[in-house]
């Protein structure tokens, strides 16, 4: 069996690597071609070109690299067509991946086309629902990360399986690691530790950091012994260091290349103040109660307010079907209310228990305790190929 895989971002690279492990365990004679990063290459994939060429987002980044991206698209379409795999599995990065699938479908005769499978369903349940119909023109089968996504995909004409979210398989640090983290940074075992995560993109960090700092200052007035820890992504490490220089709580800035320190910090933290995004699932997986704050430019805020189709933007709330995680979005992203919400989820706070229960339910619904998501994804692929014949 020959599988062609395409991932365009580090998160997709991790998904692809786990899928490769799952497929190889179920089908030892499987072979792989495609485009991937270090994780997929460690599983034996020889990448057609550097995956980093595809890791661009936003108009300002795409425009100057448009000609290069067009060349990479043409190269990928030609390589898939020549390889004639049993399945083309594209992983997230829909702007590039779905164009590859469309190009291959147009280029290859119907009798020779692979099965077109896409890993990570678009968030049509949140906004732009017509994306599912457009995707169905080129995709046969979808591997979904969230349990409520399959009906949206099948309603558009594709088959779809929920295969579990990768966060449930991420390693977690133990109590000893948490204690060691606190000791190594001079944080007392009984000092409330707040994890602050102001985003991974420059615009997010610039917009949210001042408000997060003001929020933490209000908490520090009520809890003077509070300490702060700040995980950073590599691309924004310097910016975050600059913007949180005057925050209270003697912020501990984590090395973005130190995965152990981040896991240990999650285990050590009591609460988190975080930007909206999948980080809410990472916090839930590590039993860290949270408050979500997010804002965007005024025009973007007006557009999104008209497009959003869900009552909450926090995945923990959506998956658990609760409102346990306080969220302050747009004009509501203000220091005073966020500080009050953080106080309510600190140890002993009235909102902490409900949130811990919602996080446990979220992890259960995302697949914790079951087979690894990579194996479930592999089983779904093989079932679909067998059904397709």
C-alpha positions in Angstrom: 0.0 0.0 0.0 1.3 3.4 -1.0 0.3 6.5 1.0 1.1 10.1 0.0 1.1 12.5 3.0 1.2 16.3 3.0 1.6 18.5 6.1 2.3 22.2 6.0 2.7 23.2 9.7 4.4 21.7 12.8 1.1 20.7 14.3 0.3 18.8 11.1 3.7 17.2 11.1 3.0 15.7 14.6 -0.4 14.4 13.4 1.2 12.9 10.3 4.0 11.2 12.3 1.5 9.6 14.6 -0.6 8.5 11.7 2.4 6.9 10.0 3.1 5.0 13.2 -0.5 3.8 13.3 -0.6 2.8 9.7 2.7 0.9 9.9 1.4 -1.1 13.0 -1.7 -2.2 11.1 -0.2 -2.5 7.6 3.6 -3.4 7.8 4.1 -3.2 4.0 2.8 0.4 3.7 5.2 2.9 2.0 5.1 6.7 2.4 5.9 9.6 0.1 5.1 13.2 0.6 5.9 16.5 2.4 6.5 16.7 6.1 8.7 18.1 8.8 11.1 16.6 11.4 8.5 14.3 13.1 7.4 12.7 9.8 10.9 12.5 8.6 11.9 10.7 11.8 9.3 8.1 10.8 11.0 7.5 7.4 9.4 10.1 5.1 11.7 11.7 2.6 10.1 15.2 2.2 9.7 16.4 -1.4 10.8 19.9 -0.1 11.2 21.8 3.1 7.8 21.9 4.9 8.8 25.3 6.3 8.2 26.7 2.8 4.4 26.2 3.4 4.3 27.5 7.0 3.1 31.0 6.1 -0.2 32.7 7.0 -1.7 36.1 6.6 -1.7 38.3 3.5 1.5 40.1 4.5 3.4 36.8 4.6 1.8 35.1 1.6 2.1 38.0 -1.0 5.9 38.2 -1.2 6.1 34.3 -1.4 3.2 33.8 -3.8 5.4 32.8 -6.7 7.3 30.3 -4.6 4.1 28.8 -3.2 2.7 28.4 -6.8 5.8 26.5 -7.7 5.6 24.3 -4.7 1.9 23.6 -5.5 2.8 22.6 -9.1 5.6 20.4 -7.9 3.4 18.6 -5.3 0.6 18.0 -7.8 3.1 16.5 -10.3 4.7 14.3 -7.7 1.5 12.9 -6.4 0.3 12.2 -9.9 3.5 10.4 -10.8 3.5 8.4 -7.5 -0.1 7.2 -8.1 -0.7 6.4 -4.4 -3.6 4.5 -3.0 -4.5 7.5 -0.9 -3.5 11.2 -0.7 -3.8 12.3 2.9 -3.5 16.0 3.4 -3.2 17.3 6.9 -4.6 20.7 8.0 -3.1 23.7 6.0 -6.2 23.8 3.8 -5.2 26.7 1.7 -2.3 24.6 0.2 -3.5 21.1 0.8 -6.9 21.4 -0.8 -5.4 23.0 -3.8 -3.1 20.1 -4.2 -6.0 17.7 -4.0 -7.9 19.7 -6.6 -4.9 19.8 -8.9 -4.4 16.0 -8.6 -8.0 15.3 -9.2 -8.0 17.5 -12.4 -4.8 15.9 -13.7 -5.3 12.2 -13.1 -7.9 10.0 -14.9 -10.7 9.0 -12.7 -9.7 5.3 -12.7 -6.2 6.1 -11.4 -7.1 8.7 -8.8 -6.2 8.0 -5.1 -8.6 8.3 -2.3 -8.6 11.9 -1.2 -8.5 12.1 2.7 -8.1 15.2 4.8 -7.0 15.2 8.4 -8.5 18.0 10.6 -12.0 19.2 9.7 -12.4 22.9 9.1 -14.2 24.8 11.9 -17.4 25.1 9.8 -19.4 24.8 13.1 -18.0 28.1 14.2 -17.9 30.2 11.0 -18.0 30.0 7.2 -20.1 26.8 6.9 -20.0 26.8 3.1 -16.3 25.7 3.4 -17.6 22.1 3.9 -19.4 22.1 0.5 -16.3 23.5 -1.3 -14.1 20.9 0.4 -16.4 18.1 -0.6 -15.6 18.8 -4.3 -12.2 17.4 -3.8 -12.2 15.4 -0.5 -13.8 11.9 -0.1 -13.1 11.2 3.6 -12.3 13.4 6.7 -10.5 12.6 9.9 -12.0 14.8 12.6 -10.4 15.9 15.9 -13.6 17.0 17.7 -16.5 14.7 18.4 -19.2 17.0 17.1 -17.6 17.6 13.7 -18.6 14.4 11.7 -22.3 15.5 11.0 -21.1 18.7 9.4 -18.8 16.8 7.1 -21.3 14.1 6.2 -23.9 16.7 5.6 -21.7 18.2 2.9 -21.3 14.8 1.2 -18.0 13.4 2.6 -17.6 10.5 5.0 -16.0 11.3 8.3 -14.7 9.7 11.5 -13.9 11.3 14.8 -10.4 9.9 15.6 -9.6 11.8 18.8 -7.6 14.9 19.6 -3.8 14.6 19.8 -3.8 16.5 23.1 -5.0 13.4 24.9 -1.8 11.6 24.0 0.6 14.3 25.0 2.9 13.4 28.0 2.2 15.2 31.3 4.6 16.0 34.1 4.1 14.5 37.5 4.1 16.2 40.9 7.8 15.7 41.4 8.5 17.6 38.2 6.2 20.4 39.3 8.0 20.7 42.6 11.3 20.6 40.9 10.2 23.4 38.5 9.1 25.6 41.4 12.3 25.0 43.4 14.5 25.7 40.4 12.8 29.1 39.9 12.5 30.1 43.5 8.8 29.7 43.6 7.4 28.6 47.0 5.3 25.5 47.0 2.3 27.5 48.5 2.7 30.5 46.2 -0.2 30.8 43.7 1.3 30.3 40.2 -0.4 31.9 37.2 0.5 30.8 33.7 0.1 33.7 31.2 -0.3 32.8 27.5 -0.9 36.0 25.4 -0.9 34.2 22.1 1.4 32.8 19.4 1.1 35.5 16.7 2.6 38.9 16.8 -0.7 40.8 16.6 -2.2 38.7 19.4 0.8 39.2 21.7 1.0 43.0 21.0 -2.7 43.5 21.6 -3.2 41.2 24.6 0.0 41.6 26.6 -0.7 45.0 28.1 -4.2 43.9 29.2 -2.9 40.6 30.6 -0.2 42.6 32.5 -2.9 44.9 34.0 -5.0 41.9 34.9 -2.1 40.2 36.7 -1.4 43.5 38.6 -4.9 43.5 40.0 -4.6 39.9 41.1 -1.2 40.7 42.7 -2.8 43.4 44.7 -5.1 40.8 46.3 -2.6 38.0 46.3 0.9 39.5 46.9 2.7 36.2 46.9 1.5 35.4 43.3 4.1 34.3 40.8 3.8 34.2 37.0 5.2 31.8 34.4 5.1 32.6 30.6 5.5 29.9 28.0 6.7 31.3 24.6 6.7 30.2 21.0 10.0 30.7 19.3 8.8 33.2 16.7 7.5 35.6 19.4 10.0 34.9 22.2 11.8 38.2 22.1 8.5 40.2 21.8 6.9 38.5 24.7 10.1 39.1 26.8 9.9 42.8 26.0 6.2 43.2 26.6 6.0 41.4 29.9 9.1 43.0 31.4 7.1 45.1 33.8 4.5 42.5 34.7 4.1 41.7 38.4 4.9 38.3 39.9 8.5 38.1 38.8 7.6 36.4 35.5 9.5 33.2 34.6 10.0 33.2 30.8 10.3 29.7 29.5 12.8 28.7 26.8 10.6 27.9 23.7 12.9 25.0 22.9 12.6 23.4 26.3 9.6 21.0 26.1 10.3 19.6 29.6 10.1 23.0 31.2 6.8 23.7 29.6 5.3 20.4 30.7 6.6 20.9 34.2 5.2 24.5 34.3 1.8 23.1 33.4 2.0 20.7 36.2 3.1 23.4 38.6 0.6 26.1 37.6 -2.6 26.8 39.6 -4.5 28.8 37.0 -3.9 30.3 33.6 -4.8 33.5 31.7 -4.7 32.6 28.0 -5.6 33.8 24.6 -8.3 31.9 22.8 -7.3 28.9 20.8 -6.3 25.3 21.1 -4.2 26.1 24.1 -7.4 25.8 26.2 -7.3 22.0 25.4 -3.6 21.9 26.4 -4.5 23.5 29.7 -7.4 21.2 30.2 -5.3 18.2 29.6 -3.0 19.3 32.4 -5.8 20.2 34.8 -5.1 23.9 34.8 -8.2 26.0 35.3 -8.2 29.0 33.0 -9.7 32.4 32.0 -9.7 33.2 28.3 -9.2 36.7 27.0 -9.0 37.7 23.4 -9.4 40.8 21.2 -8.7 41.8 17.6 -8.6 44.9 15.5 -11.9 46.8 15.4 -12.8 45.9 11.9 -12.0 42.2 12.4 -14.1 42.3 15.6 -17.1 43.6 13.7 -16.7 41.0 10.9 -16.3 38.1 13.3 -19.2 39.2 15.4 -21.4 38.8 12.4 -19.9 35.5 11.2 -19.5 33.5 14.4 -22.1 30.7 14.8 -21.4 29.3 18.3 -22.1 30.6 21.8 -18.5 30.2 23.0 -15.1 30.4 21.4 -13.5 28.1 24.0 -13.2 24.5 23.0 -13.5 23.2 26.6 -16.9 24.9 26.8 -17.9 23.6 23.4 -16.8 20.0 23.9 -18.1 19.8 27.5 -21.3 21.7 26.6 -20.9 24.0 29.6 -19.9 27.6 30.3 -17.4 26.6 33.0 -14.5 28.5 31.4 -14.9 32.3 31.7 -14.2 34.1 28.4 -13.7 37.8 27.7 -13.8 38.4 24.0 -13.6 41.7 22.1 -14.7 44.7 24.1 -15.2 42.5 27.1 -11.5 41.7 27.3 -10.8 44.1 30.2 -8.5 43.7 33.2 -11.0 44.1 36.0 -13.4 41.4 35.0 -10.6 39.0 34.0 -8.9 39.5 37.4 -12.1 38.7 39.2 -12.5 35.6 37.1 -9.0 34.5 37.9 -9.6 34.9 41.6 -12.7 32.7 41.2 -10.6 29.8 39.8 -7.6 30.0 42.1 -7.5 27.1 44.7 -10.5 27.6 47.0 -12.3 29.7 44.4 -16.0 29.1 43.8 -15.6 28.4 40.1 -12.7 26.0 40.3 -14.5 22.7 40.9 -17.0 23.1 38.0 -14.1 23.9 35.6 -12.1 20.9 36.7 -15.1 18.7 36.0 -15.7 20.3 32.6 -12.0 19.7 31.7 -12.1 16.1 32.7 -15.3 15.6 30.6 -13.6 17.3 27.7 -10.6 15.0 27.8 -12.9 12.0 28.0 -14.9 13.1 25.0 -11.7 13.8 23.1 -10.5 10.3 23.5 -8.5 10.0 26.7 -8.4 6.5 27.9 -9.0 5.0 24.4 -6.6 4.1 21.6 -4.1 6.7 20.6 -5.5 9.2 18.0 -2.8 8.2 15.5 -3.9 4.6 15.6 -7.6 5.6 15.4 -6.8 7.7 12.4 -5.0 4.8 10.8 -7.9 2.5 11.4 -10.3 5.0 9.8 -8.0 5.3 6.7 -7.9 1.6 6.3 -11.6 1.1 6.8 -12.3 3.8 4.2 -9.9 2.3 1.7 -11.4 -1.2 2.2 -14.9 0.2 1.7 -13.8 2.0 -1.4 -12.3 -1.2 -2.8 
